[in-house]
Amino acid sequence: MTTLTLSKWGNAQGVRLPKDMREQVGMPDGSRVEATVKDGAIVLRPIRTDVRIIRVPRLADVFRNRTEEYKATEELAGPAVGEEAL
């Protein structure tokens, strides 16, 4: 069990949740929580509705302005270190 202390923040009281405790439930910095009172206890639950949208360009758009024909090349990262067939 972890003991936390209430601290005054403006006109409210707050607690700081330790990083290891937040990591156990998947709450990175800036996470939002839902607070309820149940059977005389304050219950905090992470809000998991945050959706990140990653925009990926269409391949046709990436190559739209390309003027030269594509030629595949092979680049070696260094000398063989094991039993690679080169």
C-alpha positions in Angstrom: 0.0 0.0 0.0 1.2 3.5 -0.8 0.4 6.5 1.5 -0.2 9.8 -0.2 -0.6 13.3 1.3 -3.2 15.9 0.3 -1.7 19.2 -0.7 -3.4 22.5 -1.4 -3.6 23.5 -5.1 -5.4 26.8 -5.4 -8.9 26.4 -3.9 -8.7 22.6 -4.0 -6.8 19.7 -2.5 -4.8 17.2 -4.6 -2.5 14.2 -4.4 0.4 13.3 -6.6 0.4 9.8 -8.0 3.8 8.1 -8.1 5.2 7.2 -11.5 5.5 3.5 -10.7 1.8 3.4 -9.6 0.7 5.2 -12.8 2.8 2.9 -15.0 1.0 -0.2 -13.5 -2.3 1.0 -14.9 -0.9 2.6 -18.1 -1.2 6.3 -17.2 1.5 8.5 -18.8 2.0 12.1 -17.8 -1.0 14.2 -18.6 -3.5 11.4 -18.4 -7.1 12.2 -17.4 -8.9 10.3 -14.6 -12.5 9.8 -13.6 -13.1 10.3 -9.9 -16.1 8.7 -8.0 -17.0 8.0 -4.4 -18.0 4.4 -3.7 -18.7 2.9 -0.3 -16.9 5.8 1.5 -13.8 5.7 -0.8 -12.5 7.9 -3.5 -11.9 5.8 -6.6 -9.8 7.1 -9.5 -9.9 5.4 -12.9 -8.0 6.3 -16.0 -10.1 7.7 -18.9 -9.2 5.6 -21.9 -11.1 7.5 -24.6 -8.1 9.5 -25.9 -7.5 8.5 -29.5 -4.4 9.5 -31.3 -4.8 10.0 -35.0 -1.7 9.4 -37.1 -1.9 10.7 -40.6 0.0 8.6 -43.1 0.5 10.0 -46.6 -0.8 7.9 -49.5 2.0 6.3 -51.5 0.7 7.9 -54.7 1.1 11.3 -53.1 4.6 10.6 -51.9 5.8 9.8 -55.5 3.6 12.2 -57.4 6.3 14.7 -58.3 9.1 12.1 -58.9 10.7 12.6 -62.3 13.2 9.8 -62.5 12.6 6.1 -62.6 13.1 4.2 -59.4 16.2 1.9 -59.3 16.7 -0.4 -56.4 20.1 -0.4 -54.7 21.7 -2.5 -52.1 23.6 -0.8 -49.2 25.8 -2.8 -46.9 25.9 -1.7 -43.3 29.3 -3.1 -42.6 31.4 -6.2 -42.9 30.1 -9.7 -42.4 30.3 -10.7 -38.7 28.8 -14.2 -38.8 27.9 -16.7 -41.4 26.0 -14.3 -43.6 25.9 -15.1 -47.3 26.9 -12.1 -49.3 
